[in-house]
Amino acid sequence: MIKKYTFLLVAFICSGLSVYGQGSESFTNIPTSSPNTYQPRIWTGDDGTIWNATNARTDQTLNGRAICLNNSGFVTSSNYSSGIGMLSFTYARAFTGTAPRSITVWVNGLQWGSTINVSPTSD
């Protein structure tokens, strides 16, 4: 479960091991209308992948363009035909407040790895 004002995401990096396909996402193409409002964001990524973020705002930065999700927000992408071998991302607590915040990664409907608990003192 992602808690309110959870995190900013930047630069998803995916590498397919079986065919050595790879991709990355800079968030350059995210729609910027009403940037400080949480709303759906759909965009075509750097490698042609379709991305969908719910309850996302775009007025924050983290090493460049980023999205900020609230408590019910999530990010999905269309399928990578060769699969992915590695998924990495950078995140940060976006706003002050002491509410617990966490990140859970799901791949093909299965939780991947442990839930990441973001420290209330993290910036």
All heavy atoms as an XYZ file, in Angstrom:
936
protein
N       0.842     -1.167      0.000
C       0.000      0.000      0.000
C       0.891      1.235      0.000
O       1.833      1.331      0.752
C      -0.899     -0.014      1.231
C      -1.673      1.266      1.381
S      -2.691      1.273      2.859
C      -3.980      0.197      2.325
N       0.595      2.202     -0.844
C       1.347      3.434     -0.912
C       0.593      4.478     -0.104
O      -0.590      4.669     -0.269
C       1.510      3.882     -2.378
C       2.244      2.786     -3.164
C       2.253      5.187     -2.463
C       2.296      3.028     -4.625
N       1.268      5.152      0.783
C       0.629      6.126      1.650
C       0.691      7.522      1.045
O       1.480      7.799      0.163
C       1.301      6.124      3.028
C       1.168      4.799      3.742
C      -0.268      4.478      4.007
C      -0.385      3.168      4.747
N      -1.725      2.768      5.003
N      -0.121      8.432      1.571
C      -0.286      9.775      1.043
C       1.045     10.484      0.829
O       1.906     10.455      1.675
C      -1.169     10.582      1.993
C      -1.612     11.885      1.390
C      -2.680     12.534      2.212
C      -3.213     13.737      1.492
N      -4.287     14.350      2.182
N       1.161     11.144     -0.323
C       2.357     11.880     -0.724
C       3.598     11.010     -0.637
O       4.632     11.411     -0.150
C       2.549     13.132      0.138
C       1.370     14.050      0.163
C       0.806     14.411      1.363
C       0.821     14.544     -1.007
C      -0.279     15.254      1.404
C      -0.273     15.382     -0.974
C      -0.821     15.740      0.222
O      -1.893     16.571      0.269
N       3.470      9.824     -1.094
C       4.494      8.830     -0.865
C       5.862      9.190     -1.408
O       6.806      9.275     -0.671
C       4.072      7.485     -1.475
O       2.858      7.114     -0.866
C       5.092      6.440     -1.225
N       6.013      9.352     -2.676
C       7.355      9.466     -3.205
C       7.350     10.049     -4.602
O       6.342     10.114     -5.266
C       8.053      8.106     -3.231
C       7.288      7.068     -3.993
C       7.495      6.896     -5.342
C       6.357      6.279     -3.354
C       6.785      5.944     -6.044
C       5.647      5.322     -4.047
C       5.863      5.156     -5.394
N       8.506     10.460     -5.002
C       8.750     10.861     -6.380
C       9.478      9.715     -7.061
O      10.290      9.041     -6.449
C       9.656     12.092     -6.419
C       9.111     13.342     -5.768
C      10.208     14.406     -5.720
C       7.935     13.873     -6.549
N       9.188      9.499     -8.306
C       9.886      8.471     -9.063
C      10.637      9.111    -10.207
O      10.158     10.029    -10.842
C       8.898      7.469     -9.671
C       8.160      6.562     -8.721
C       7.144      5.749     -9.511
C       9.119      5.643     -8.022
N      11.789      8.593    -10.469
C      12.556      9.089    -11.593
C      13.302      7.930    -12.252
O      13.706      6.996    -11.582
C      13.517     10.191    -11.128
C      14.941      9.799    -11.177
C      13.319     11.444    -11.916
N      13.430      7.974    -13.529
C      14.260      7.065    -14.309
C      14.065      5.591    -14.000
O      14.903      4.958    -13.400
C      15.733      7.441    -14.172
N      12.949      5.057    -14.430
C      12.787      3.608    -14.413
C      13.817      3.040    -15.386
O      13.959      3.546    -16.483
C      11.397      3.208    -14.936
C      10.314      3.301    -13.945
C       9.521      4.425    -13.876
C      10.081      2.253    -13.077
C       8.494      4.501    -12.971
C       9.051      2.324    -12.165
C       8.254      3.443    -12.107
N      14.493      1.988    -14.993
C      15.465      1.360    -15.884
C      15.141     -0.125    -15.955
O      15.103     -0.800    -14.944
C      16.900      1.569    -15.376
C      17.204      3.059    -15.294
C      17.897      0.869    -16.292
C      18.483      3.378    -14.596
N      14.892     -0.618    -17.155
C      14.532     -2.017    -17.331
C      15.507     -2.664    -18.306
O      15.785     -2.101    -19.345
C      13.120     -2.144    -17.896
S      11.886     -1.287    -16.933
N      15.984     -3.829    -17.964
C      16.890     -4.547    -18.857
C      16.390     -5.968    -19.034
O      16.261     -6.689    -18.064
C      18.303     -4.594    -18.268
O      18.805     -3.305    -18.093
N      16.123     -6.365    -20.250
C      15.724     -7.739    -20.521
C      16.955     -8.616    -20.633
O      17.838     -8.328    -21.411
N      17.022     -9.680    -19.857
C      18.206    -10.535    -19.879
C      18.197    -11.514    -21.038
O      19.235    -11.801    -21.616
C      18.318    -11.304    -18.551
C      18.563    -10.442    -17.327
C      18.602    -11.321    -16.086
C      19.851     -9.663    -17.455
N      17.013    -12.039    -21.391
C      16.984    -13.106    -22.386
C      17.372    -12.629    -23.782
O      18.002    -13.349    -24.525
C      15.607    -13.761    -22.424
O      14.623    -12.796    -22.734
N      17.003    -11.421    -24.151
C      17.321    -10.936    -25.485
C      18.138     -9.652    -25.406
O      18.362     -8.989    -26.388
C      16.034    -10.645    -26.288
C      16.291    -10.769    -27.768
C      14.891    -11.541    -25.906
N      18.564     -9.328    -24.243
C      19.352     -8.130    -24.007
C      18.625     -6.859    -24.392
O      19.230     -5.850    -24.683
C      20.715     -8.212    -24.700
C      21.505     -9.391    -24.240
C      21.563    -10.528    -25.020
C      22.145     -9.395    -23.011
C      22.261    -11.645    -24.595
C      22.845    -10.502    -22.580
C      22.908    -11.618    -23.378
O      23.593    -12.714    -22.955
N      17.281     -6.927    -24.428
C      16.501     -5.728    -24.655
C      16.605     -4.837    -23.431
O      16.772     -5.315    -22.316
N      16.551     -3.581    -23.618
C      16.629     -2.696    -22.465
C      15.869     -1.419    -22.750
O      15.605     -1.093    -23.884
C      18.072     -2.399    -22.098
C      18.857     -1.743    -23.205
C      20.314     -1.581    -22.831
O      20.703     -1.830    -21.709
N      21.110     -1.145    -23.767
N      15.528     -0.718    -21.717
C      14.837      0.536    -21.868
C      15.017      1.364    -20.614
O      15.454      0.863    -19.590
N      14.699      2.605    -20.712
C      14.706      3.470    -19.545
C      13.647      4.537    -19.763
O      13.207      4.754    -20.887
C      16.083      4.096    -19.314
O      16.408      4.956    -20.381
N      13.248      5.163    -18.698
C      12.201      6.182    -18.787
C      12.664      7.438    -18.059
O      13.017      7.388    -16.887
C      10.897      5.659    -18.182
C       9.767      6.640    -18.218
C       9.522      7.207    -19.616
O       9.616      6.475    -20.610
O       9.245      8.411    -19.699
N      12.667      8.566    -18.764
C      13.107      9.839    -18.185
C      11.939     10.687    -17.695
O      12.161     11.713    -17.052
C      13.880     10.639    -19.232
O      13.000     11.042    -20.283
N      10.705     10.296    -18.004
C       9.500     11.046    -17.662
C       9.384     12.375    -18.419
O       8.556     13.211    -18.095
C       9.387     11.294    -16.149
C       9.263     10.036    -15.350
C      10.289      9.630    -14.523
C       8.132      9.245    -15.438
C      10.187      8.458    -13.794
C       8.020      8.079    -14.715
C       9.053      7.685    -13.887
N      10.194     12.558    -19.444
C      10.162     13.798    -20.223
C       8.799     14.044    -20.854
O       8.374     15.183    -20.978
C      11.248     13.744    -21.327
O      12.513     13.581    -20.696
C      11.251     15.011    -22.157
N       8.096     12.991    -21.245
C       6.836     13.136    -21.974
C       5.587     13.148    -21.094
O       4.478     13.127    -21.618
C       6.711     12.006    -23.007
C       7.819     12.049    -24.025
O       8.315     13.108    -24.380
N       8.241     10.888    -24.495
N       5.741     13.171    -19.781
C       4.572     13.190    -18.901
C       3.765     14.464    -19.156
O       4.336     15.556    -19.222
C       4.976     13.166    -17.414
C       5.616     11.841    -17.068
C       3.781     13.392    -16.507
C       6.130     11.798    -15.662
N       2.447     14.343    -19.289
C       1.616     15.536    -19.452
C       1.775     16.465    -18.244
O       1.819     16.003    -17.108
C       0.195     14.982    -19.518
C       0.345     13.536    -19.860
C       1.663     13.114    -19.313
N       1.862     17.749    -18.511
C       2.106     18.711    -17.431
C       0.917     19.622    -17.137
O       1.057     20.583    -16.388
C       3.332     19.586    -17.763
O       3.101     20.231    -19.016
C       4.597     18.744    -17.826
N      -0.250     19.327    -17.704
C      -1.408     20.157    -17.385
C      -1.750     19.999    -15.905
O      -1.627     18.911    -15.351
C      -2.604     19.780    -18.253
O      -2.977     18.445    -18.007
N      -2.130     21.078    -15.259
C      -2.451     21.079    -13.823
C      -1.389     20.333    -13.028
O      -1.679     19.344    -12.347
C      -3.832     20.467    -13.583
O      -4.820     21.154    -14.300
N      -0.138     20.790    -13.069
C       0.960     20.034    -12.483
C       0.857     19.793    -10.978
O       1.368     18.801    -10.486
C       2.194     20.875    -12.804
C       1.674     22.238    -13.061
C       0.298     22.062    -13.622
N       0.187     20.660    -10.230
C       0.100     20.477     -8.777
C      -1.201     19.806     -8.350
O      -1.582     19.851     -7.189
C       0.296     21.799     -8.046
C      -0.760     22.817     -8.406
O      -1.491     22.631     -9.379
N      -0.845     23.880     -7.648
N      -1.881     19.144     -9.294
C      -3.119     18.429     -9.022
C      -2.895     16.935     -9.242
O      -2.315     16.538    -10.246
C      -4.233     18.913     -9.974
O      -4.398     20.309     -9.821
C      -5.538     18.205     -9.694
N      -3.360     16.118     -8.287
C      -3.272     14.669     -8.447
C      -4.334     14.230     -9.438
O      -5.524     14.445     -9.215
C      -3.483     13.964     -7.105
C      -2.343     14.182     -6.147
C      -2.442     15.108     -5.128
C      -1.163     13.450     -6.272
C      -1.388     15.308     -4.246
C      -0.112     13.646     -5.397
C      -0.222     14.578     -4.386
O       0.818     14.770     -3.523
N      -3.899     13.635    -10.538
C      -4.808     13.169    -11.577
C      -4.126     12.082    -12.394
O      -2.922     11.878    -12.268
C      -5.228     14.332    -12.470
C      -4.095     15.003    -13.203
C      -4.575     16.218    -13.987
O      -5.676     16.700    -13.835
N      -3.730     16.721    -14.851
N      -4.890     11.385    -13.239
C      -4.270     10.357    -14.092
C      -3.308     11.002    -15.087
O      -3.563     12.098    -15.589
C      -5.458      9.741    -14.835
C      -6.661     10.108    -14.045
C      -6.350     11.415    -13.385
N      -2.216     10.323    -15.355
C      -1.229     10.769    -16.344
C      -0.922      9.577    -17.237
O      -0.558      8.515    -16.758
C       0.067     11.228    -15.682
C      -0.084     12.197    -14.531
C      -0.352     13.598    -14.998
N      -0.587     14.472    -13.835
C      -0.667     15.763    -13.907
N      -0.531     16.365    -15.076
N      -0.896     16.476    -12.835
N      -1.096      9.754    -18.527
C      -0.778      8.702    -19.498
C       0.158      9.312    -20.523
O      -0.102     10.405    -21.032
C      -2.052      8.161    -20.185
C      -2.990      7.550    -19.142
C      -1.685      7.136    -21.259
C      -4.358      7.178    -19.687
N       1.257      8.610    -20.822
C       2.203      9.148    -21.773
C       2.956      8.013    -22.466
O       3.001      6.893    -21.995
C       3.181     10.116    -21.100
C       4.195      9.494    -20.190
C       5.505      9.212    -20.489
C       4.008      9.083    -18.837
N       6.122      8.650    -19.412
C       5.229      8.567    -18.369
C       2.917      9.103    -17.958
C       5.383      8.063    -17.079
C       3.076      8.608    -16.667
C       4.297      8.106    -16.248
N       3.535      8.372    -23.615
C       4.394      7.452    -24.341
C       5.819      7.716    -23.898
O       6.301      8.849    -23.977
C       4.263      7.650    -25.858
O       2.896      7.444    -26.218
C       5.147      6.672    -26.614
N       6.466      6.679    -23.405
C       7.809      6.812    -22.854
C       8.880      6.954    -23.920
O       8.621      6.930    -25.123
N      10.084      7.073    -23.430
C      11.251      7.290    -24.284
C      11.430      6.193    -25.331
O      11.884      6.449    -26.434
C      12.521      7.370    -23.439
C      12.483      8.513    -22.444
O      11.756      9.503    -22.680
O      13.186      8.416    -21.423
N      11.076      4.948    -24.978
C      11.259      3.823    -25.903
C       9.958      3.377    -26.557
O       9.869      2.292    -27.102
C      11.920      2.648    -25.184
C      11.066      2.101    -24.053
O       9.967      2.642    -23.795
O      11.492      1.125    -23.412
N       8.898      4.221    -26.482
C       7.616      3.893    -27.091
C       6.663      3.149    -26.171
O       5.534      2.859    -26.554
N       7.096      2.822    -24.959
C       6.255      2.139    -23.983
C       5.172      3.092    -23.489
O       5.432      4.267    -23.255
C       7.102      1.671    -22.781
O       8.084      0.764    -23.263
C       6.266      0.996    -21.725
N       3.951      2.580    -23.342
C       2.856      3.385    -22.807
C       2.877      3.273    -21.289
O       2.869      2.169    -20.739
C       1.487      2.907    -23.351
C       1.481      2.944    -24.878
C       0.348      3.742    -22.753
C       1.721      4.309    -25.486
N       2.917      4.408    -20.606
C       2.947      4.488    -19.146
C       1.646      5.086    -18.644
O       1.045      5.936    -19.297
C       4.119      5.351    -18.684
C       5.439      4.710    -18.940
C       6.197      4.812    -20.073
C       6.148      3.859    -18.058
N       7.336      4.070    -19.944
C       7.337      3.475    -18.702
C       5.902      3.379    -16.768
C       8.273      2.640    -18.123
C       6.841      2.551    -16.183
C       8.007      2.183    -16.859
N       1.218      4.647    -17.480
C      -0.013      5.130    -16.860
C       0.261      5.344    -15.375
O       0.699      4.429    -14.685
C      -1.108      4.085    -17.060
C      -2.423      4.477    -16.446
O      -2.598      5.572    -15.938
N      -3.361      3.561    -16.487
N       0.023      6.538    -14.895
C       0.165      6.837    -13.469
C      -1.178      7.357    -12.977
O      -1.810      8.179    -13.634
C       1.246      7.876    -13.235
N      -1.624      6.857    -11.838
C      -2.865      7.355    -11.251
C      -2.520      8.241    -10.067
O      -1.484      8.048     -9.426
C      -3.767      6.202    -10.771
O      -3.097      5.505     -9.732
C      -4.102      5.252    -11.910
N      -3.376      9.191     -9.800
C      -3.177     10.098     -8.664
C      -1.760     10.637     -8.629
O      -1.059     10.521     -7.636
C      -3.543      9.396     -7.357
C      -4.988      8.992     -7.335
O      -5.860      9.780     -7.692
N      -5.261      7.766     -6.950
N      -1.349     11.223     -9.744
C       0.023     11.695     -9.907
C       0.053     13.191    -10.207
O      -0.792     13.706    -10.926
C       0.704     10.934    -11.024
N       1.032     13.854     -9.637
C       1.280     15.262     -9.952
C       2.681     15.379    -10.529
O       3.513     14.491    -10.327
C       1.083     16.143     -8.727
C       1.941     15.783     -7.544
C       1.530     16.473     -6.264
N       1.896     17.881     -6.257
C       1.472     18.750     -5.342
N       0.671     18.344     -4.374
N       1.844     20.005     -5.391
N       2.943     16.489    -11.229
C       4.204     16.608    -11.956
C       4.977     17.877    -11.621
O       5.874     18.258    -12.351
C       3.941     16.567    -13.473
O       3.071     17.648    -13.824
C       3.334     15.244    -13.893
N       4.651     18.524    -10.508
C       5.317     19.782    -10.159
C       6.568     19.603     -9.307
O       7.222     20.574     -8.965
C       4.340     20.720     -9.450
C       3.821     20.139     -8.148
O       3.759     18.903     -8.015
O       3.454     20.931     -7.257
N       6.934     18.380     -8.977
C       8.126     18.103     -8.183
C       9.224     17.560     -9.094
O       8.949     17.033    -10.162
C       7.810     17.072     -7.092
C       6.658     17.461     -6.188
C       6.964     18.692     -5.371
O       7.976     18.729     -4.674
N       6.107     19.689     -5.443
N      10.470     17.712     -8.666
C      11.584     17.177     -9.442
C      12.458     16.301     -8.551
O      12.468     16.443     -7.332
C      12.454     18.303    -10.040
O      12.987     19.094     -8.976
C      11.658     19.171    -10.994
N      13.171     15.406     -9.185
C      14.133     14.533     -8.517
C      15.145     14.148     -9.583
O      14.862     13.304    -10.427
C      13.424     13.293     -7.959
C      14.297     12.266     -7.260
C      14.901     12.860     -5.995
C      13.473     11.035     -6.906
N      16.279     14.818     -9.606
C      17.256     14.598    -10.676
C      16.613     14.789    -12.046
O      16.802     13.994    -12.947
C      17.874     13.200    -10.591
C      18.593     12.975     -9.288
O      19.224     13.881     -8.759
N      18.470     11.784     -8.751
N      15.788     15.798    -12.194
C      15.056     16.047    -13.433
C      13.573     15.797    -13.241
O      13.067     15.782    -12.121
N      12.855     15.578    -14.331
C      11.412     15.348    -14.292
C      11.078     14.157    -13.407
O      11.829     13.190    -13.341
C      10.861     15.083    -15.692
C      11.010     16.204    -16.691
C      10.007     17.344    -16.519
N       8.631     16.949    -16.388
C       7.763     16.784    -17.373
N       8.131     16.977    -18.611
N       6.516     16.446    -17.137
N       9.932     14.235    -12.741
C       9.508     13.157    -11.844
C       7.992     13.198    -11.710
O       7.343     14.159    -12.113
C      10.154     13.319    -10.477
N       7.441     12.141    -11.142
C       6.035     12.134    -10.789
C       5.931     11.938     -9.288
O       6.793     11.336     -8.660
C       5.238     11.047    -11.542
C       5.823      9.672    -11.289
C       5.158     11.362    -13.016
C       4.988      8.557    -11.875
N       4.883     12.479     -8.727
C       4.634     12.368     -7.292
C       3.268     11.705     -7.133
O       2.290     12.165     -7.702
C       4.643     13.756     -6.672
S       4.396     13.764     -4.900
N       3.231     10.614     -6.382
C       1.997      9.856     -6.191
C       1.427     10.083     -4.808
O       2.172     10.242     -3.848
C       2.275      8.356     -6.363
C       2.910      7.923     -7.671
C       3.249      6.452     -7.627
C       2.001      8.237     -8.834
N       0.093     10.032     -4.691
C      -0.505     10.109     -3.360
C      -0.827      8.705     -2.866
O      -0.383      7.714     -3.432
C      -1.702     11.060     -3.334
C      -2.932     10.499     -3.992
O      -2.968      9.371     -4.445
N      -3.969     11.299     -4.056
N      -1.641      8.618     -1.818
C      -1.845      7.341     -1.126
C      -2.440      6.220     -1.969
O      -2.261      5.060     -1.645
C      -2.691      7.540      0.132
C      -4.069      8.067     -0.173
O      -4.303      8.681     -1.202
N      -4.994      7.844      0.719
N      -3.142      6.515     -3.010
C      -3.707      5.442     -3.822
C      -3.101      5.416     -5.219
O      -3.628      4.780     -6.121
C      -5.230      5.585     -3.906
O      -5.557      6.836     -4.474
N      -1.980      6.098     -5.398
C      -1.369      6.184     -6.715
C      -0.515      4.992     -7.068
O       0.018      4.301     -6.206
N      -0.421      4.725     -8.372
C       0.466      3.676     -8.860
C       0.909      4.008    -10.268
O       0.333      4.864    -10.933
C      -0.186      2.292     -8.800
C      -1.424      2.139     -9.649
C      -1.336      1.787    -10.978
C      -2.675      2.356     -9.097
C      -2.486      1.657    -11.762
C      -3.823      2.220     -9.861
C      -3.722      1.870    -11.203
N       1.962      3.331    -10.714
C       2.505      3.510    -12.058
C       2.548      2.146    -12.726
O       2.994      1.170    -12.123
C       3.932      4.092    -12.014
C       4.504      4.229    -13.419
C       3.954      5.427    -11.294
N       2.066      2.063    -13.958
C       2.147      0.822    -14.726
C       2.705      1.138    -16.110
O       2.677      2.285    -16.566
C       0.768      0.150    -14.893
O      -0.104      1.041    -15.586
C       0.166     -0.232    -13.561
N       3.203      0.105    -16.765
C       3.659      0.260    -18.143
C       3.036     -0.842    -18.978
O       2.578     -1.851    -18.452
C       5.186      0.164    -18.231
O       5.619     -1.162    -18.077
N       3.049     -0.640    -20.296
C       2.642     -1.728    -21.178
C       3.707     -2.819    -21.088
O       4.775     -2.616    -20.511
C       2.479     -1.213    -22.616
O       3.641     -0.540    -23.046
N       3.411     -3.974    -21.651
C       4.327     -5.111    -21.559
C       5.615     -4.873    -22.335
O       5.605     -4.272    -23.403
C       3.661     -6.374    -22.099
C       2.549     -6.856    -21.211
O       2.530     -6.589    -20.021
N       1.610     -7.575    -21.791
N       6.700     -5.389    -21.777
C       7.962     -5.459    -22.496
C       8.019     -6.862    -23.097
O       8.039     -7.847    -22.366
C       9.146     -5.224    -21.549
C       9.373     -3.768    -21.237
C       8.685     -3.131    -20.216
C      10.282     -3.032    -21.986
C       8.888     -1.790    -19.943
C      10.496     -1.687    -21.721
C       9.794     -1.075    -20.699
O       9.998      0.249    -20.437
N       8.030     -6.957    -24.419
C       7.925     -8.254    -25.078
C       9.032     -9.219    -24.673
O       8.826    -10.421    -24.631
C       7.900     -8.081    -26.601
O       9.088     -7.447    -27.036
N      10.203     -8.720    -24.363
C      11.313     -9.583    -23.953
C      11.392     -9.729    -22.443
O      12.320    -10.342    -21.936
C      12.638     -9.005    -24.459
O      12.633     -8.917    -25.860
N      10.442     -9.145    -21.728
C      10.490     -9.181    -20.269
C      11.522     -8.201    -19.743
O      12.119     -7.443    -20.499
N      11.710     -8.218    -18.443
C      12.734     -7.366    -17.849
C      13.608     -8.216    -16.942
O      13.161     -9.170    -16.336
C      12.145     -6.178    -17.062
C      11.252     -6.651    -15.918
C      11.413     -5.227    -17.971
C      10.812     -5.536    -14.999
N      14.857     -7.874    -16.891
C      15.784     -8.573    -16.027
C      16.087     -7.767    -14.785
O      16.404     -8.306    -13.737
N      15.970     -6.446    -14.883
C      16.255     -5.574    -13.755
C      15.295     -4.393    -13.791
O      15.031     -3.840    -14.853
C      17.693     -5.058    -13.837
C      18.050     -4.114    -12.693
S      19.707     -3.423    -12.829
C      19.508     -2.291    -14.199
N      14.771     -4.044    -12.659
C      13.937     -2.853    -12.528
C      14.533     -2.030    -11.392
O      14.721     -2.541    -10.284
C      12.495     -3.236    -12.180
C      11.570     -2.087    -11.775
C      11.322     -1.169    -12.966
C      10.262     -2.630    -11.231
N      14.858     -0.798    -11.668
C      15.367      0.065    -10.613
C      14.743      1.436    -10.756
O      14.305      1.836    -11.833
C      16.898      0.153    -10.672
O      17.321      0.779    -11.852
N      14.664      2.142     -9.656
C      14.123      3.489     -9.676
C      14.649      4.254     -8.475
O      15.101      3.672     -7.492
C      12.587      3.494     -9.683
C      11.962      2.703     -8.563
C      11.641      3.305     -7.359
C      11.689      1.354     -8.730
C      11.067      2.577     -6.336
C      11.102      0.626     -7.714
C      10.796      1.233     -6.505
N      14.601      5.562     -8.569
C      14.994      6.443     -7.485
C      13.731      7.027     -6.899
O      12.815      7.388     -7.634
C      15.901      7.576     -8.019
O      17.031      6.977     -8.645
C      16.349      8.499     -6.914
N      13.661      7.119     -5.585
C      12.481      7.681     -4.943
C      12.890      8.553     -3.770
O      13.991      8.445     -3.245
C      11.527      6.584     -4.468
C      12.101      5.715     -3.360
C      11.889      6.043     -2.023
C      12.852      4.590     -3.654
C      12.421      5.262     -1.013
C      13.375      3.811     -2.649
C      13.161      4.152     -1.330
O      13.687      3.386     -0.329
N      12.003      9.434     -3.391
C      12.217     10.299     -2.226
C      10.864     10.671     -1.639
O       9.865     10.714     -2.354
C      12.965     11.570     -2.621
N      10.842     10.922     -0.364
C       9.643     11.421      0.304
C       9.432     12.838     -0.207
O      10.316     13.672     -0.143
C       9.884     11.406      1.809
C       8.695     11.730      2.625
C       9.099     11.633      4.126
N       7.969     11.774      4.975
C       7.254     10.757      5.442
N       7.592      9.531      5.122
N       6.226     10.979      6.209
N       8.237     13.115     -0.715
C       8.013     14.383     -1.403
C       7.629     15.535     -0.483
O       8.013     16.659     -0.723
C       6.941     14.203     -2.462
N       6.854     15.285      0.555
C       6.365     16.361      1.392
C       6.589     16.020      2.861
O       6.766     14.863      3.221
C       4.869     16.603      1.141
C       4.591     17.064     -0.271
C       4.166     16.161     -1.228
C       4.753     18.386     -0.634
C       3.905     16.561     -2.527
C       4.509     18.797     -1.930
C       4.081     17.895     -2.874
N       6.556     17.036      3.691
C       6.710     16.789      5.120
C       5.450     16.136      5.671
O       4.413     16.094      5.023
C       6.968     18.107      5.881
O       5.860     18.978      5.666
C       8.258     18.765      5.414
N       5.527     15.655      6.864
C       4.422     14.944      7.486
C       4.937     13.622      8.019
O       5.945     13.108      7.555
N       4.263     13.088      8.993
C       4.771     11.872      9.628
C       3.969     10.626      9.278
O       4.236      9.558      9.827
C       4.783     12.047     11.158
O       3.445     12.355     11.589
C       5.729     13.170     11.554
N       3.004     10.725      8.386
C       2.232      9.545      7.990
C       3.171      8.498      7.396
O       4.103      8.840      6.671
C       1.166      9.918      6.971
N       2.944      7.218      7.705
C       3.797      6.176      7.130
C       3.644      6.127      5.614
O       2.565      6.365      5.090
C       3.295      4.894      7.778
C       1.986      5.211      8.387
C       1.892      6.685      8.549
N       4.737      5.833      4.942
C       4.738      5.750      3.487
C       5.516      4.518      3.072
O       6.531      4.180      3.677
C       5.365      6.992      2.885
C       4.590      8.231      3.303
C       5.332      9.478      3.026
N       4.673     10.579      3.728
C       4.935     11.830      3.507
N       5.817     12.176      2.624
N       4.306     12.759      4.180
N       5.039      3.873      2.035
C       5.726      2.675      1.571
C       5.548      2.511      0.069
O       4.671      3.115     -0.533
C       5.199      1.442      2.306
O       3.829      1.268      2.047
N       6.405      1.687     -0.506
C       6.378      1.399     -1.935
C       6.363     -0.119     -2.088
O       7.167     -0.811     -1.475
C       7.620      1.965     -2.644
C       7.730      3.471     -2.402
C       7.595      1.627     -4.126
C       9.071      4.050     -2.796
N       5.460     -0.606     -2.908
C       5.410     -2.029     -3.208
C       5.527     -2.192     -4.715
O       4.842     -1.511     -5.473
C       4.088     -2.657     -2.715
O       3.932     -2.374     -1.326
C       4.080     -4.153     -2.928
N       6.405     -3.068     -5.163
C       6.619     -3.317     -6.587
C       5.887     -4.604     -6.971
O       6.060     -5.646     -6.333
C       8.126     -3.450     -6.905
C       8.340     -3.795     -8.379
C       8.862     -2.168     -6.537
N       5.060     -4.513     -8.015
C       4.315     -5.661     -8.530
C       4.739     -5.891     -9.967
O       4.841     -4.949    -10.751
C       2.814     -5.381     -8.484
C       2.288     -5.227     -7.103
C       2.302     -4.097     -6.331
C       1.693     -6.241     -6.299
N       1.741     -4.353     -5.110
C       1.355     -5.656     -5.062
C       1.403     -7.581     -6.518
C       0.746     -6.371     -4.045
C       0.787     -8.292     -5.507
C       0.475     -7.694     -4.284
N       4.975     -7.141    -10.318
C       5.295     -7.519    -11.693
C       4.356     -8.649    -12.085
O       4.313     -9.680    -11.409
C       6.766     -7.967    -11.833
C       7.060     -8.409    -13.262
C       7.720     -6.848    -11.406
N       3.592     -8.434    -13.128
C       2.631     -9.443    -13.612
C       1.724     -9.940    -12.496
O       1.444    -11.135    -12.378
C       3.353    -10.613    -14.276
C       4.107    -10.181    -15.516
O       3.702     -9.254    -16.209
N       5.213    -10.838    -15.784
N       1.253     -9.040    -11.652
C       0.302     -9.389    -10.604
C       0.904    -10.001     -9.354
O       0.176    -10.371     -8.438
N       2.217    -10.114     -9.283
C       2.881    -10.678     -8.113
C       3.792     -9.635     -7.461
O       4.525     -8.934     -8.172
C       3.733    -11.894     -8.503
C       2.989    -13.061     -9.140
C       3.977    -14.102     -9.643
C       2.008    -13.679     -8.148
N       3.748     -9.563     -6.130
C       4.652     -8.635     -5.448
C       6.080     -9.120     -5.628
O       6.373    -10.301     -5.467
C       4.325     -8.529     -3.960
C       5.219     -7.516     -3.263
C       4.850     -7.282     -1.813
O       3.743     -7.573     -1.383
N       5.779     -6.741     -1.058
N       6.969     -8.209     -5.975
C       8.357     -8.531     -6.221
C       9.209     -7.862     -5.141
O       9.236     -6.653     -5.034
C       8.767     -8.034     -7.604
C      10.034     -8.618     -8.088
C      11.254     -8.020     -8.096
C      10.233     -9.910     -8.646
N      12.190     -8.854     -8.608
C      11.588    -10.034     -8.956
C       9.397    -10.980     -8.894
C      12.132    -11.181     -9.518
C       9.938    -12.126     -9.447
C      11.282    -12.216     -9.757
N       9.859     -8.645     -4.340
C      10.681     -8.103     -3.259
C       9.816     -7.677     -2.087
O       8.595     -7.852     -2.077
N      10.467     -7.120     -1.109
C       9.782     -6.662      0.105
C       9.219     -5.268     -0.108
O       9.717     -4.506     -0.932
C      10.769     -6.625      1.267
O      11.314     -7.895      1.507
N       8.222     -4.933      0.685
C       7.702     -3.572      0.676
C       8.789     -2.639      1.196
O       9.469     -2.948      2.183
C       6.452     -3.466      1.554
O       5.436     -4.293      0.965
C       5.941     -2.043      1.673
N       8.971     -1.517      0.523
C       9.966     -0.520      0.930
C       9.272      0.479      1.830
O       8.336      1.156      1.404
C      10.553      0.205     -0.302
C      11.204     -0.799     -1.251
C      11.522      1.296      0.125
C      11.508     -0.239     -2.636
N       9.676      0.558      3.084
C       9.124      1.550      4.018
C      10.007      2.788      3.972
O      11.211      2.707      4.195
C       9.052      0.981      5.422
C       8.039     -0.130      5.514
O       6.893      0.045      5.121
N       8.461     -1.285      5.980
N       9.396      3.921      3.671
C      10.121      5.166      3.544
C      10.126      5.859      4.904
O       9.071      6.101      5.491
C       9.466      6.075      2.476
C      10.244      7.369      2.321
C       9.380      5.340      1.146
N      11.292      6.174      5.387
C      11.442      6.788      6.690
C      10.724      8.138      6.759
O      10.801      8.919      5.810
C      12.927      6.992      7.000
O      13.094      7.835      8.109
N      10.056      8.443      7.890
C       9.382      9.746      8.021
C      10.375     10.913      8.058
O       9.989     12.045      7.880
C       8.620      9.652      9.332
C       9.038      8.399      9.992
C       9.809      7.579      9.015
N      11.654     10.629      8.249
C      12.652     11.702      8.262
C      13.418     11.770      6.948
O      14.316     12.590      6.794
C      13.639     11.504      9.426
O      14.278     10.232      9.268
C      12.918     11.578     10.760
N      13.064     10.910      5.988
C      13.731     10.895      4.691
C      13.372     12.138      3.889
O      12.261     12.616      3.931
C      13.300      9.646      3.921
O      13.703      9.725      2.576
N      14.328     12.639      3.138
C      14.020     13.722      2.206
C      14.389     13.315      0.795
O      14.590     14.087     -0.063
C      14.730     15.014      2.606
C      16.235     14.908      2.570
O      16.749     13.838      2.214
O      16.898     15.885      2.896
